[in-house]
Amino acid sequence: TIAEALDVTGALIYNGFTMPTTDGSDGQAIVTDGSKTLSFATVSTDSNASDDTTATAVLQLGISNSAKTIDSFVSAYQDSALYYCVSKDYNTDTVNIQKVSVCHNDTDAFVSAAGAKSGTNAAGTDMTAFTAALTNGIVQLKAQTPNAAGGAISFLQFGLGDNTSTGTSGNVIISQNTDVDSASESLVSFAHATFRGAKLFISINNNAKTEVGNMEALVVHDGSDAYILPYNGMQSGDNPLLTLTAAISGSNVVVSAAGGEANLRVTVSAIMLKDTMTATGTQFDNILGIAPVTVSSTATEIDALPADTSNGAVYYTVSKNASEGSYAVHEVFVALGPGEATVAEGPYVSTKGTHQLDFTAEYKTTGKNTGSLKASSTSGASTTVSAYRINALAK
């Protein structure tokens, strides 16, 4: 029997897999999003650190109980930087996962840090300490361990400021408004039919007073209203420089800001989050897109984290319960020490006003050295959870 060519109009679904409806480019391959939807993409054997082309990865620096410079940049190059740091404490054999925020005003540098530590001290009172300095036009981020045994640190750095190029790279949108005044103005917008929310890192420069600041924010919407939670803000002056709002305008979610001073330059890095994130597999070394997992009131694994390659991670999860009509975005820290998996829930924003998810972490019994992040839903059955993971390894 000779098979004849089959001409199908529209999307072909074969054995549950949805095939692409258009051809890819020369050299591309068919990849899956982890939910049986196939598309063409460029597949490389050489992984980049992140889908954000502004990210810089630094691996395996030794640190001690004397403050040591782990990163530096010319002050005229950027105003702010956000670091995702994983450090190993050789005295207690524990792992820290910390977010470190830095900004400067051409004279002084400012720093804040938050995170989690594996083991009994999850509150992290003896975690890696960070300080910042500005000397001869160079901003320095310094780290030190709480004991003489020392340790190691790896991190991803994301910087914003004078030399930032706007555009879209992977899941990240970088935008800039060079003249934000007291009247509310748009900073970044995205199609609400495509994206459920975003995680923002925002740098603010008040050139008239040589004043700077930065902040983070989480955004989510339910199709009718948008919700925003600013957090982790700091500034070189006495008062916050921006007031943020979010609203749905037509087909877009619009994040806007009103300035506490006139003529502010505001630069935004936005990680875009979907109900159905695309699984990125091994495409990047330090980030991972996690395809939807359905959870209920029973804790269900949403990600497996191999401690041999990534023993600390920050997750941005987006959850959806269609029957209840509620949605949420969470920031979650996971640290994997020897035999100790720790989870710390960070800020969240929710359309229902309360958190939609609870998180736990443990080591899997079915893997050699693999942690498991689990989520349970306060919205009940059929809650889907997607995520964007930023990870590093310190050993």
C-alpha positions in Angstrom: 0.0 0.0 0.0 1.3 3.4 -0.9 0.6 6.2 1.6 -0.7 9.4 0.2 0.3 12.9 1.5 -2.1 14.2 4.1 -3.1 17.9 3.7 -4.5 19.3 7.0 -5.9 22.8 7.4 -5.4 24.2 10.9 -3.4 22.7 13.8 -2.8 19.0 13.6 -3.0 17.1 16.9 -1.3 13.7 16.8 -1.5 11.4 19.9 -2.1 14.5 22.1 0.7 16.6 20.6 -0.2 19.8 18.8 2.0 20.3 15.7 3.3 23.7 14.5 1.2 25.2 11.7 4.0 27.1 10.0 7.6 26.2 9.1 10.6 27.3 11.1 13.9 28.8 9.9 16.8 26.9 8.4 18.6 24.9 11.1 15.8 25.1 13.7 14.4 22.1 15.4 11.0 21.1 16.8 10.9 21.6 20.6 8.1 21.0 23.2 6.8 23.3 25.9 6.3 20.4 28.3 2.6 20.4 27.7 2.5 18.6 24.3 2.6 21.8 22.2 5.4 21.7 19.6 7.1 24.7 17.9 10.3 25.5 16.0 13.2 26.9 18.0 17.0 27.3 17.7 18.7 24.7 19.7 22.3 25.3 20.9 24.7 23.0 22.7 26.4 26.1 24.2 24.1 27.4 26.9 23.9 31.0 27.8 23.5 32.0 31.5 20.0 33.4 31.0 17.4 34.5 28.5 18.1 38.0 29.7 21.1 39.2 27.6 22.0 41.8 30.2 22.7 39.0 32.8 26.3 38.4 34.0 27.2 35.1 35.7 30.1 34.8 38.1 30.9 31.3 39.4 32.8 29.9 42.4 34.5 32.8 44.1 36.1 32.1 47.5 34.9 34.3 50.4 36.1 34.6 54.0 35.2 36.4 57.2 36.9 39.5 55.8 34.8 41.5 53.3 36.0 40.7 49.8 34.9 42.4 46.5 32.9 39.8 44.5 31.7 42.2 41.8 32.4 45.8 40.6 31.3 48.2 37.9 32.1 51.7 36.7 29.6 54.1 38.4 28.9 55.8 35.1 27.9 52.5 33.5 24.8 51.7 35.5 22.8 53.0 38.5 21.5 49.8 40.0 22.2 46.1 40.1 20.3 43.1 41.4 22.2 40.0 42.3 20.9 36.4 42.8 23.5 34.9 45.1 24.1 31.3 46.2 26.8 30.8 48.8 28.2 27.9 50.7 29.3 28.2 54.4 32.2 25.8 55.0 31.9 26.0 58.8 28.2 25.0 59.1 28.1 23.2 55.7 25.0 25.1 54.8 23.8 26.9 51.7 22.4 30.5 51.4 20.2 31.8 48.6 20.0 35.6 48.7 18.9 38.5 46.6 21.1 41.5 46.9 20.2 45.0 45.6 22.7 47.7 45.0 22.4 51.4 43.9 24.7 54.4 44.0 24.5 58.2 43.7 28.0 58.8 42.3 29.3 59.4 45.8 28.1 56.5 48.0 26.8 53.0 47.3 23.8 51.4 49.1 22.9 47.7 49.6 20.1 45.5 50.9 19.8 41.7 51.0 17.1 39.0 51.7 16.9 35.3 51.4 17.0 31.9 53.1 19.6 29.5 54.6 19.4 25.7 54.5 19.3 23.9 57.8 17.9 24.9 61.2 18.5 28.6 60.8 16.2 29.3 57.9 15.7 32.9 59.2 19.3 33.5 58.2 20.7 35.5 61.0 24.2 34.2 60.3 24.1 34.2 56.5 26.6 35.7 54.1 26.8 39.5 54.8 27.0 42.1 52.0 28.3 45.6 51.9 28.8 48.1 49.1 31.3 50.9 48.5 32.1 53.5 45.8 35.8 54.3 45.4 37.5 56.2 42.5 34.3 55.9 40.4 34.0 52.1 40.9 31.0 50.5 42.7 32.1 47.4 44.7 29.9 44.7 46.1 31.6 42.9 49.0 30.7 39.6 50.7 31.9 37.9 53.9 31.1 34.8 55.8 30.2 34.9 59.5 33.2 32.6 60.5 36.9 32.0 59.7 36.3 28.8 57.8 35.1 30.8 54.7 33.1 29.6 51.8 32.2 30.1 48.2 29.7 32.2 46.2 28.2 32.2 42.7 25.7 34.7 41.4 23.8 36.3 38.5 23.9 40.1 38.2 21.3 42.2 36.4 22.2 45.8 35.9 20.2 48.9 34.9 21.1 52.5 34.2 22.8 54.9 31.7 23.9 52.2 29.2 20.8 50.0 29.3 19.4 49.0 25.9 15.7 48.6 25.7 14.1 45.6 24.0 12.8 42.1 24.5 15.0 39.0 25.1 13.3 35.7 25.9 10.9 36.2 28.8 12.3 39.6 29.6 11.2 43.1 28.5 13.5 46.0 29.3 12.0 49.5 28.9 12.9 53.1 29.9 11.0 56.3 30.5 13.5 59.2 30.6 11.1 61.9 31.9 8.7 60.7 34.7 7.1 63.6 36.5 4.4 63.9 39.2 1.7 62.9 36.8 1.4 59.1 36.4 3.2 57.8 33.2 3.5 54.4 31.7 6.7 52.4 32.4 5.9 49.0 30.8 2.8 47.4 29.2 2.0 43.8 28.1 -0.9 42.0 26.5 -3.1 40.6 29.2 -4.4 37.8 26.9 -0.8 36.6 26.7 0.7 37.2 30.1 -0.7 36.7 33.6 1.8 38.9 35.3 5.3 40.1 35.8 8.2 40.5 38.2 9.8 44.0 37.9 13.2 45.4 38.9 13.1 49.2 38.6 16.0 51.7 38.7 15.3 55.4 39.3 17.7 58.3 38.6 17.0 61.9 39.7 19.8 63.6 37.9 18.9 67.1 39.2 19.7 66.0 42.8 22.2 63.2 42.0 19.8 60.9 43.7 19.1 57.3 42.9 16.9 54.4 44.1 15.6 51.0 43.0 12.7 48.7 43.9 11.0 45.5 42.9 7.4 44.7 42.2 5.1 41.8 41.4 2.1 42.2 39.1 -0.9 40.0 38.4 -4.3 40.5 36.7 -7.7 38.6 36.4 -8.7 40.0 33.0 -10.6 42.9 34.6 -8.3 44.4 37.2 -4.6 44.5 37.7 -2.8 44.3 41.0 0.7 45.4 41.9 2.9 44.9 45.0 6.1 47.1 45.3 8.7 45.8 47.7 12.4 45.9 48.6 12.8 49.6 47.8 15.8 51.7 48.8 17.1 55.2 47.8 20.0 57.4 48.5 17.7 60.2 49.7 15.1 60.4 52.5 12.0 59.7 50.5 10.9 57.1 47.9 11.1 58.4 44.3 8.2 56.5 42.7 4.6 55.5 43.4 3.6 52.5 41.2 0.1 51.6 39.9 -1.2 48.9 37.6 -4.4 48.9 35.5 -5.9 47.2 32.5 -6.2 49.6 29.5 -7.8 48.0 26.4 -5.9 44.8 25.6 -2.9 45.6 27.8 -1.8 45.7 31.5 -0.1 49.0 32.0 2.3 49.6 34.9 2.6 53.3 35.6 4.6 55.5 38.0 4.3 59.0 39.4 7.5 60.7 40.4 8.2 62.3 43.8 10.5 64.6 41.8 10.4 65.9 38.3 12.3 64.6 35.3 13.2 61.1 36.6 14.8 58.5 34.4 13.2 55.1 35.2 14.5 51.9 33.7 12.6 48.6 34.1 13.5 45.0 33.7 10.3 42.9 33.6 10.3 39.1 33.7 7.0 38.1 32.0 5.0 35.3 33.5 2.3 33.2 31.7 -0.3 30.7 32.9 1.5 28.3 30.6 5.2 29.1 30.8 7.4 27.3 28.2 9.8 24.7 29.6 13.3 25.8 28.6 15.1 22.6 29.5 18.9 22.9 29.3 18.8 25.9 27.0 20.1 28.2 29.7 22.6 27.6 32.6 21.0 29.8 35.2 17.3 30.1 34.4 14.6 27.7 33.8 11.0 28.1 32.5 8.7 25.6 34.2 5.6 24.4 32.3 2.3 24.2 34.1 1.7 21.6 36.9 -1.8 21.0 38.3 -1.9 21.1 42.1 -4.6 20.8 44.7 -4.8 21.1 48.5 -2.3 18.3 48.6 1.4 19.3 48.2 2.5 18.5 44.6 5.9 18.8 43.1 6.3 21.7 40.7 10.0 21.5 40.1 13.0 19.2 40.8 16.3 21.0 41.6 19.5 18.9 41.2 21.8 20.1 44.0 24.9 19.0 42.1 24.3 21.6 39.5 22.0 24.2 41.3 21.8 24.2 45.1 20.0 27.5 45.4 17.2 29.1 43.4 14.6 31.9 43.4 11.3 31.1 41.8 8.6 33.4 40.4 5.4 31.3 40.3 2.2 32.2 38.6 -0.9 30.3 39.7 -4.4 30.0 38.2 -7.7 28.6 39.3 -10.1 29.1 36.5 -13.2 27.9 38.4 -12.6 30.3 41.2 -11.3 33.0 38.9 -8.3 33.8 41.1 -4.6 34.2 40.2 -1.4 34.9 42.1 2.3 35.6 41.6 4.8 34.5 44.4 8.5 34.9 45.0 10.0 31.7 46.6 13.5 30.9 47.8 14.9 27.4 48.0 18.3 26.4 49.5 19.7 22.9 49.3 22.3 22.0 51.9 23.6 18.5 52.6 20.4 16.6 53.5 18.6 19.9 54.3 16.1 21.5 51.9 14.7 24.8 53.0 12.0 27.0 51.4 11.2 30.6 52.3 8.1 32.3 50.9 8.8 35.9 49.8 6.3 38.6 48.8 3.2 37.7 46.7 0.4 39.5 44.9 -3.0 37.9 44.5 -6.3 38.8 42.9 -8.1 37.1 45.8 -6.3 39.2 48.5 -4.7 36.2 50.2 -2.0 33.8 49.1 -3.1 31.2 46.7 -0.2 28.8 47.3 1.7 27.3 50.2 5.2 25.9 49.5 7.4 23.1 51.0 10.7 21.7 50.0 12.4 18.3 50.6 14.9 15.9 49.1 13.5 13.3 46.7 14.0 9.7 47.5 14.0 8.8 43.8 17.0 10.9 42.9 20.7 10.9 43.9 20.8 14.5 45.2 17.7 16.3 44.1 15.5 18.7 45.9 11.8 19.0 45.3 9.8 22.2 45.4 6.1 21.4 46.2 3.0 23.6 46.2 -0.5 23.2 47.6 -3.4 25.4 46.7 -5.8 27.3 49.0 -8.1 27.6 45.9 -8.6 23.8 45.8 -8.3 21.3 43.0 -7.3 22.2 39.4 -5.0 25.0 40.2 -2.2 25.3 37.7 1.3 26.5 38.6 3.9 27.7 36.1 7.3 29.3 37.1 10.4 31.1 36.1 13.5 29.9 38.1 16.8 31.7 38.6 19.5 29.4 40.0 23.2 29.0 40.7 25.6 26.6 42.3 28.1 27.2 45.2 30.3 24.3 46.3 
